[in-house]
Structures are given as structure tokens and as C-alpha cells.
Amino acid sequence: MPQVSVVIPTFGRPHLVERAIASALDQTLSDLEVIVVVDGPDPGTRAVIARRADPRLRCIEHPEQRGAAAARDTGVAASQGAWIAFLDDDDTWMPTKLAAQVSHAPDHPTIVSTLSLVGTPDAWSVKPAHPYDGSMSIDEWLFGRATWLGGGGFLQCSSLMVSRSVFATLRFSDTRDHDDWEFAIRAVKQVGCAFVTVPEPLVIHLFDASRTSLQSTLTWRISLNWALSMRALLTPRALSGFLLTVAARSAANAGAPGAALPLVVAAFRAGQPTARQLFAFILLWLVPRSMRRALRHPSLGPGAAPTASLP
């Protein structure tokens, strides 16, 4: 039985998943298995996987597309490890990622995360700037707006290693649209799972032209409905923070000014907006995106060219 099972959901991106698989198999912790779940018929991806001759690598193919959440659940069901780590097909790991997580893992049900090296068209940064330490509700850490110019939590599936016992009561397919966040929130608040962070950037999370971001896949209306459906698990401050920052950013970047009023009304009716959240909301609608970028990265300037590339 391997110590860690790695689950990689993928579809239609063989050039990316090949890199992800390599970063999983090349871990310094070798007692692992890697399960790639191909979400639908995809001969190109199957061919790439077949070229990697490693007995620790397995491939499962869905007969039809069911989505990344279902693919992760398929991988978990087929896995044997005491710990299950998730890797998106367009992310990669540093070689010591799993070894560091195992060394930080307590005995009780836990999510062990790491910091991430995040590359955007603007710059590289290490996120989260302030790892979760249990001093506040995990949803307030994610969405509460820690500083005037940002500083909220950052959580992405490729950084997560989860105790197998958590999946006795929780599945990714139990979640809805923002599945990474909802899974972590439910694991901590409903299952009683601990959340530990290794204070090292061990995941490379690169946004580029081939990456599909939340802003392009989820409309502000879907995000609004998700937040309202999560009212039993989100504190009022976390709910308003999500609406006024995450959902509003998606709407503003998509050029949907009609979203402003419904989002702010919902934030006041269902949440508890803070001054920093309202400041962020106003900034999103009144300041052009290039100027917001310059505020976050002053050395770039509003007209600077994108600089991020894989280190």
C-alpha cells in the first residue's frame, strides 16, 4: 500500500498533463502511486500516458465527460494510499512537495496544504501571503479581505494532501461550482478536519493563455448563487467578502456592469461588508484593470508588458 496516492484529473491537454505526471513521479518521496483520470475519450492523452513506463502510474478513462470533481472522486475510489494528493494537469510540483507534507502531517484527519508560486501575466508571487493558522474561520481567511489592496487567503487543489478518512463522508462531487474552496470549507467545518500549511512554495501554479480561470468559466450569477447556497457554512463577513471581491472581480473583468447592484445588495442583505471589502468593490468598478495591476505591482507601471514565465 503506497503512502500517498496522487490523483490527476485531465482532458484534452496531453502537452500539459505529461509535465504534471513527471513532477509527481519525480518526487523525492517515492512510496506513491499516480492515478490519472481522463475525463472522457481522449486518445492523445492516453498515448502520452502510455509512453511513461512506470509501474506506479495508472490511467482510468471516463466513458463520457463528467467534470473535474467527478474525476477526482474516481481517482480517490481507485486509490490505496493513506494520503491523497491532488494535482491539476496544468500545475507542477517541486520535487520535495509530498515529503514535506508528510513530515508536517498529524495523525488525525487533516488537509495539508503548501504555499504556491503563482505566475500571472504581471509577475510572480508566493501565495497565500498569510497562511491559515486557525485563528479565524477558514472561510473568513479565504474571503475576508486581510488588507486594503488584497491579502486574502489562497487555496488551490494542487496544493492539497488529504487524509483518506475524510473521504468516508465527503466527496468533491458533493460540492458545487467553486469546488476547491467548498471542499476545504466543508472538510474543516462539517467533518472537523484540521488544516495545516507547509510554509514553503512547493506548487507552481501558472496562469497563461492555455489556462482556464474561474473568471472565464464561472459567471458572477453562478458565484452569487453559490455564495447564497453556502450561507449555512459561510460567516456573514466571509459571504460579503466573496461577493464584493471574488464575484465582483469576475464581473468587472468580464465587462458586466449590471452585476454591481445585485452583488452589493446581496452583500448587505446576506452578509456583513467591511470597509476593506467595500473599498475593493469600488476599486474594481472605478479603476481600470491596468491601473489596479499597477497598484498591486508598482514596479510594472500601468502599461508594462506581461513578464511571467515558468522559472
PyMOL commands that set and color helices and strands:
alter all, ss='L'
color gray80, all
select helices_A, chain A and resi 14-25+43-51+68-78+97-104+138-143+157-159+164-168+172-174+179-189+214-217+220-229+236-253+257-270+275-286+289-296
alter helices_A, ss='H'
color red, helices_A
select strands_A, chain A and resi 4-10+32-38+57-61+83-86+91-93+110-119+124-127+161-163+194-206
alter strands_A, ss='S'
color yellow, strands_A
deselect
rebuild
show_as cartoon
